[in-house]
Amino acid sequence: MSLLSLFLGEKKKTASVAKERLQIILAHERSGRGASQPDYLPALQRELLAVISKYVHIDSSDLKVNFERQENLEVLEVKIELPEPGK
């Protein structure tokens, strides 16, 4: 059992839908515009915050979404600072 499943529970349907959405977004970005920072990042950050907030109280400052391109490598980094258990 992963730490994330402990906090979020086993929501396989929700997880698979989120994974599919992320794959669509990444495929769309790879196919076209070539911008240094994709325009979907603010919306992605808001949606992630909304979903995580259903299970754990976090502030918007506790969630960071970054995107980097280096030659033929694209990295989407999501950092979430979770509160200590029992708080």
C-alpha positions as CSV (number, residue, x, y, z in Angstrom):
1,M,0.0,0.0,0.0
2,S,1.5,3.3,-1.0
3,L,1.4,6.5,1.1
4,L,-0.8,8.1,-1.5
5,S,-3.4,5.3,-1.4
6,L,-3.4,5.6,2.4
7,F,-4.4,9.3,2.2
8,L,-6.6,9.1,-0.8
9,G,-8.0,5.6,-0.5
10,E,-8.3,3.1,-3.3
11,K,-10.1,5.0,-6.0
12,K,-9.0,3.0,-9.1
13,K,-11.6,4.5,-11.3
14,T,-10.8,8.1,-10.4
15,A,-7.0,7.3,-10.7
16,S,-7.4,5.8,-14.1
17,V,-9.5,8.8,-15.3
18,A,-6.9,11.2,-14.0
19,K,-4.1,9.2,-15.7
20,E,-5.9,9.3,-19.0
21,R,-6.5,13.0,-18.7
22,L,-2.8,13.6,-18.0
23,Q,-1.8,11.4,-21.0
24,I,-4.1,13.4,-23.3
25,I,-2.6,16.7,-22.0
26,L,0.9,15.5,-22.5
27,A,0.2,14.1,-25.9
28,H,-1.4,17.4,-27.0
29,E,1.6,19.3,-25.8
30,R,4.1,17.0,-27.6
31,S,2.2,17.3,-30.8
32,G,2.2,21.0,-31.3
33,R,2.9,24.3,-29.8
34,G,6.5,23.9,-28.5
35,A,6.1,26.6,-25.8
36,S,8.6,26.6,-23.0
37,Q,5.8,26.4,-20.4
38,P,2.5,24.7,-21.3
39,D,-0.6,26.9,-20.8
40,Y,-2.4,24.1,-18.9
41,L,-0.2,24.2,-15.8
42,P,-2.3,26.7,-13.8
43,A,-5.5,24.8,-14.5
44,L,-3.8,21.5,-13.7
45,Q,-2.6,22.9,-10.4
46,R,-6.1,24.2,-9.5
47,E,-7.7,20.8,-10.3
48,L,-5.1,18.9,-8.4
49,L,-5.6,21.1,-5.4
50,A,-9.4,20.6,-5.6
51,V,-9.1,16.8,-5.7
52,I,-6.5,16.6,-3.0
53,S,-8.5,19.0,-0.8
54,K,-11.4,16.5,-0.8
55,Y,-9.2,14.1,1.3
56,V,-6.6,16.3,3.1
57,H,-6.6,20.0,4.0
58,I,-3.8,21.7,2.1
59,D,-3.3,25.3,1.0
60,S,-2.5,26.4,-2.6
61,S,1.1,27.2,-1.4
62,D,1.5,23.5,-0.5
63,L,1.2,22.4,-4.2
64,K,3.7,23.1,-6.9
65,V,3.5,22.0,-10.5
66,N,6.6,22.5,-12.8
67,F,7.3,21.5,-16.3
68,E,10.8,21.2,-17.9
69,R,12.1,20.3,-21.4
70,Q,15.6,19.2,-21.9
71,E,16.4,18.1,-25.4
72,N,14.1,15.0,-26.0
73,L,13.0,14.7,-22.4
74,E,9.9,16.3,-20.8
75,V,9.4,16.3,-17.1
76,L,6.2,17.2,-15.2
77,E,7.0,17.6,-11.6
78,V,4.3,17.8,-8.9
79,K,5.3,18.6,-5.3
80,I,2.7,18.3,-2.6
81,E,3.4,19.1,1.0
82,L,1.0,17.1,3.1
83,P,0.2,17.9,6.7
84,E,1.5,15.7,9.4
85,P,-0.9,12.9,10.4
86,G,-3.2,13.9,13.3
87,K,-3.2,17.7,12.5
